[in-house]
Amino acid sequence: MRGWWQDLTDLVLPADCAGCGAPRTALCPRCRATLHGSAARRVRPVPEPAGLPVVHAVAPYAAEVRALLLAHKERGALTLTGALGTALAGAVRASLGADGGAGAHAGADRGAHAAGSAGWPGRGPVLLVPVPSARWAVRARGHDPVRRMALAAAGELRRTGTAARVAAVLRQRRAVADQAGLDARRRLENLAGALEVSPGGGRLLGAGPVVLVDDLMTTGASLAEAARALREAGRSRPEGRTAVYEAATREGREERRIGAPPGRRESVHSAPENAVPNALRRILHAAVIAAPHDSFEMNRN
């Protein structure tokens, strides 16, 4: 309900820039350049949690970028989804480039992007695995912001020549507390063992390179727990088949859900059983839009 109403409101009413407040534009050129104007870079929190994948981020979590992410996540500013998804796609490209794949800079040419996918082991598309939000948070917000941005990022990657899909294979298996206000140690304790791969989801992960995606990395606890769950699935015998998200223009209408009921359009990909553990050993990469300023490697002494 909230999603379509917010879409309609955004179309009818003039909006100020969600980043800086510039009048009559949802995203001004300066704030757009903040998201898209620089190459994504490697980020590492201090202290760095065990099992954290290699993470790339587009911009420091401050000022306009912080305002944009909060507007999208907490206030349902859905007109920002496309721009945020494009920024996330740049971080994904950087993560692929770290393994000899796609060019790291969002402005790299399309030929480099297409060649980048082929640089990964395996022949399947890049699989973007969103870190799941707590169910209570999705209900309170009226949408799942990370899932939306992942879908937009996958669309941008396909548009620029890199085969990509969203694989929503992670889910929470127990309730967790709100992370706000918790320090690094307590965040790790709060999330330890909280995530798991949906039944049959491990088989999908053998189809291509996997990149964990989220909007923000602070302490790295969420990404470390997500990576643990994926690696654990790689040590289990895969079963069944699972659906993946295709490109979508509206959440809940065109998304392809894990375990979708019969009759719903879905795209199903399976991999040989012995391919899954080998593929999951390569889950060492993650992409986010923002991270604290001091986590960017170039900003350290």
C-alpha positions in Angstrom: 0.0 0.0 0.0 2.6 2.5 1.1 4.8 1.6 -2.0 2.4 2.5 -4.7 1.1 5.6 -2.8 4.6 6.9 -2.4 5.3 6.3 -6.1 2.2 8.3 -7.0 3.1 11.1 -4.6 6.6 11.3 -6.0 5.2 11.7 -9.5 2.6 14.4 -8.7 4.2 16.6 -6.1 7.4 18.6 -6.6 10.2 17.4 -4.4 13.4 18.9 -3.0 16.7 17.1 -3.4 16.8 14.4 -0.7 20.5 14.9 -0.3 21.0 18.7 0.0 17.5 20.2 -0.2 17.9 21.9 -3.6 14.4 22.8 -4.8 12.2 21.0 -7.3 14.4 18.0 -8.0 14.5 14.6 -6.3 18.3 14.4 -6.9 20.3 17.4 -7.9 23.3 17.2 -10.2 25.8 17.7 -7.4 24.4 14.9 -5.2 24.2 12.7 -8.2 27.8 13.3 -8.9 28.6 12.4 -5.3 27.1 9.0 -5.9 28.4 8.4 -9.4 31.4 10.5 -9.9 34.1 8.4 -8.3 35.4 4.9 -8.6 34.4 2.5 -5.9 37.2 1.7 -3.4 38.1 -1.1 -1.0 36.9 -0.5 2.5 37.8 -2.1 5.8 36.3 -1.4 9.2 38.4 -1.2 12.4 38.3 -3.7 14.0 37.7 -6.0 11.0 35.4 -8.9 11.9 36.5 -12.4 11.1 35.1 -13.7 7.8 34.4 -10.3 6.3 34.5 -10.5 2.5 36.5 -8.0 0.5 34.2 -5.0 0.4 34.0 -2.1 -2.1 32.0 1.1 -1.4 31.2 4.1 -3.6 31.2 7.0 -1.1 31.8 7.9 2.6 28.7 7.7 4.7 28.3 11.4 5.5 26.4 14.5 4.5 24.4 14.1 1.3 25.1 10.4 0.9 23.8 9.7 4.4 20.7 11.8 3.7 20.0 10.0 0.4 20.2 6.6 2.0 18.0 7.5 4.9 15.4 9.2 2.6 15.2 6.0 0.5 15.2 3.6 3.5 13.2 5.3 6.1 11.0 7.8 4.2 10.3 5.7 1.2 11.8 8.1 -1.4 11.5 5.5 -4.1 12.5 7.9 -6.9 16.0 7.5 -5.6 16.1 3.7 -6.2 17.5 4.0 -9.8 20.3 6.3 -8.8 21.3 4.3 -5.8 21.1 1.1 -7.8 23.5 2.6 -10.4 25.9 3.5 -7.6 25.7 0.0 -6.2 26.4 -1.4 -9.6 29.6 0.6 -9.6 30.7 -1.1 -6.4 29.8 -4.5 -7.8 32.0 -3.8 -10.9 34.8 -2.9 -8.5 34.4 -6.2 -6.7 34.5 -8.1 -9.9 37.6 -6.1 -11.0 39.3 -7.1 -7.8 39.4 -10.7 -9.2 40.3 -9.7 -12.8 36.7 -9.1 -13.8 34.8 -6.0 -14.8 36.3 -2.6 -14.7 36.2 -0.9 -11.3 35.1 2.5 -12.5 31.4 3.1 -13.1 32.4 5.0 -16.3 34.3 2.1 -17.9 33.2 1.2 -21.4 30.6 -1.5 -22.1 33.1 -3.8 -23.7 35.1 -3.9 -20.6 32.0 -4.8 -18.6 31.1 -7.6 -20.9 34.6 -9.0 -20.8 34.7 -8.7 -17.1 32.0 -11.3 -16.5 33.9 -13.8 -18.5 36.9 -13.3 -16.3 35.2 -15.1 -13.4 35.2 -18.9 -13.0 31.9 -20.4 -14.1 29.6 -19.4 -16.9 26.5 -18.1 -15.1 25.5 -14.5 -14.4 26.8 -12.4 -11.5 24.5 -13.2 -8.6 23.8 -10.3 -6.3 22.8 -11.6 -2.9 21.1 -8.8 -0.8 21.6 -8.9 3.0 18.1 -9.4 4.3 16.3 -6.8 6.4 14.5 -7.9 9.6 10.8 -8.6 9.0 9.8 -6.0 11.4 11.8 -3.4 9.6 10.3 -4.2 6.2 6.8 -4.0 7.7 7.6 -0.6 9.4 9.1 0.9 6.2 6.6 -0.6 3.8 9.4 -1.8 1.5 12.8 -3.6 1.5 15.3 -0.9 0.4 18.3 -3.2 -0.1 16.3 -5.6 -2.3 15.0 -2.7 -4.4 18.5 -1.3 -4.9 19.9 -4.8 -5.7 17.2 -5.1 -8.5 18.1 -1.7 -9.8 21.8 -2.6 -9.7 21.3 -5.8 -11.6 19.4 -4.0 -14.2 22.2 -1.4 -14.6 24.8 -4.2 -14.9 22.7 -5.9 -17.6 22.3 -2.6 -19.4 26.0 -2.1 -19.6 26.8 -5.6 -20.7 27.3 -7.7 -17.6 24.8 -10.6 -17.0 23.4 -10.2 -13.5 20.5 -11.4 -11.4 19.4 -11.0 -7.8 19.4 -14.2 -5.8 17.4 -13.6 -2.6 18.7 -16.8 -0.9 19.4 -15.4 2.6 16.8 -15.2 5.3 16.7 -14.6 9.1 16.3 -17.7 11.1 15.9 -15.9 14.4 14.9 -12.4 15.6 17.6 -9.9 16.1 17.7 -6.6 18.0 17.9 -3.2 16.3 21.6 -2.6 15.5 21.4 1.1 16.1 23.4 2.1 19.1 25.3 -1.2 19.4 29.1 -1.2 19.2 31.1 -3.5 17.0 31.3 -6.3 19.5 27.6 -6.3 20.4 26.6 -6.1 16.7 28.6 -9.3 16.1 26.9 -11.0 19.1 23.5 -9.8 18.0 23.9 -11.2 14.5 25.9 -14.4 15.2 24.1 -17.3 13.6 21.1 -15.2 12.7 21.1 -15.8 8.9 20.7 -18.9 6.8 20.3 -19.9 3.1 16.7 -20.7 2.1 16.1 -24.4 1.3 17.5 -25.1 -2.2 19.2 -21.8 -2.3 22.7 -23.2 -2.1 22.3 -24.9 -5.4 21.7 -21.6 -7.2 24.9 -20.2 -5.8 26.9 -22.6 -8.0 25.6 -20.9 -11.2 28.0 -17.9 -11.2 30.1 -15.4 -9.2 28.4 -14.1 -6.0 28.6 -10.6 -4.6 26.9 -9.8 -1.3 25.2 -6.4 -1.5 23.9 -3.9 1.1 23.3 -0.2 1.3 25.8 0.5 4.0 28.7 -1.1 5.9 29.6 0.3 9.4 31.2 -2.4 11.5 31.0 -5.1 8.9 29.0 -7.4 11.2 26.0 -7.9 8.8 28.2 -8.7 5.8 30.4 -11.1 7.9 27.3 -13.0 9.1 25.9 -13.1 5.6 29.1 -14.5 4.2 29.2 -17.1 7.0 25.7 -18.3 6.1 26.6 -18.6 2.4 29.9 -20.5 3.2 28.0 -22.8 5.5 25.5 -23.6 2.7 28.5 -24.5 0.6 29.5 -27.2 3.0 26.0 -28.8 2.8 24.7 -31.0 0.1 22.5 -28.9 -2.2 19.0 -29.9 -2.8 16.3 -28.9 -5.2 16.0 -25.8 -7.5 15.4 -22.3 -6.6 14.2 -19.2 -8.3 16.0 -15.9 -8.8 14.8 -12.3 -9.1 14.6 -10.9 -12.6 14.5 -7.2 -13.5 11.5 -5.6 -11.8 9.9 -2.1 -11.9 7.8 -2.6 -8.8 8.6 -4.7 -5.7 6.1 -7.5 -5.1 4.8 -7.5 -8.7 7.6 -8.6 -11.0 10.2 -9.9 -8.5 11.0 -13.6 -8.7 10.8 -15.0 -5.2 12.5 -18.0 -3.7 9.9 -20.8 -3.6 7.4 -18.8 -5.7 4.0 -20.6 -6.0 3.1 -22.5 -9.2 2.0 -20.3 -12.1 4.2 -17.3 -11.2 6.7 -16.5 -13.8 10.2 -17.4 -12.6 13.6 -18.1 -13.9 15.2 -21.2 -12.5 18.9 -22.0 -12.7 20.5 -25.1 -11.3 24.1 -26.2 -11.1 25.7 -29.6 -10.8 25.9 -30.7 -7.2 29.6 -30.7 -7.0 29.8 -27.1 -8.4 28.2 -25.5 -5.3 31.0 -25.9 -2.8 33.7 -24.8 -5.2 31.6 -21.7 -6.2 31.0 -20.7 -2.6 34.7 -20.8 -1.8 34.8 -17.7 -4.1 32.3 -15.7 -1.9 34.9 -13.2 -0.8 33.4 -10.1 -2.2 30.7 -7.6 -1.2 29.5 -4.3 -2.5 27.8 -1.4 -0.7 27.0 2.2 -1.5 28.6 3.8 1.6 30.9 3.2 4.5 32.5 5.3 7.2 35.1 7.7 6.0 37.9 6.2 7.9 37.2 2.7 6.5 38.4 3.7 3.1 41.9 2.4 2.7 43.2 5.5 1.0 42.3 7.6 4.0 44.4 5.6 6.4 47.9 6.5 7.5 
